[in-house]
Amino acid sequence: MTNARGLRTLHVGGAAIQSAMRIDDPFALALDYTRCMMAFLLFHPEPRRALMIGLGGGSLTKFFHKYLRKTSIRVVELEAPVVAAARQHFALPANDARLSVEIGDGAEALAPECCDVLMLDAFEDELHVPRLASAEFYDGAFLALTEPGALVVNFMNDDPKFDTTLQRLERAFGGAVLAMPALYDPNILAFALKGVPPRVAWNELRQRAEELQTRFGLPFTRYVSRLRAMNRCTAEELLIAG
């Protein structure tokens, strides 16, 4: 853990930053890629039950807890010391009626229709945990989501297995997968969607983005532009599946 320039950062087993917190605003999303992960709200704006695999410093957990007041949040973290550090140094709230943080194996956390948003940000030696990037896990993730639902997966943009893993994800979700490069960080975010229309008009997407930008203070209009970079589309529509 280090403090510099108003940021507190978490490092687990190396120099790579696992999480960051603005000391003057502990519930803000300090890292660009975490802000970009919230782009799933363009397709599923009112989540009810979120399951998060991997806690880190708890950035996404805290953001959900403060700003998505109608969402219940379950977090599964493998390492007890990570949870302790998040509680002690990163302002992670105590468990309450809406928040449950538990120690366990995220691969064992899935159950049919247990959530409508699944956030996956779990790495091992700066690569995806293999068990959490398997065909079996993605099949389980599809079954775990109610409709509408979204699985959000964080990738590094130099992941040598990115293409193979993305194809695996597409097979599990019938092709309904969007990818988006982060604005500044070296990350790619994948959004696997269940029970959403196969296409959406850009005008409609921009209107949603403006409303979400006002509500959350995140640059959703830029996320819409980013979605053009890696996905099938026409001049009129973003093609999600089919």
Disulfide bonds with the S-S distance in Angstrom:
none
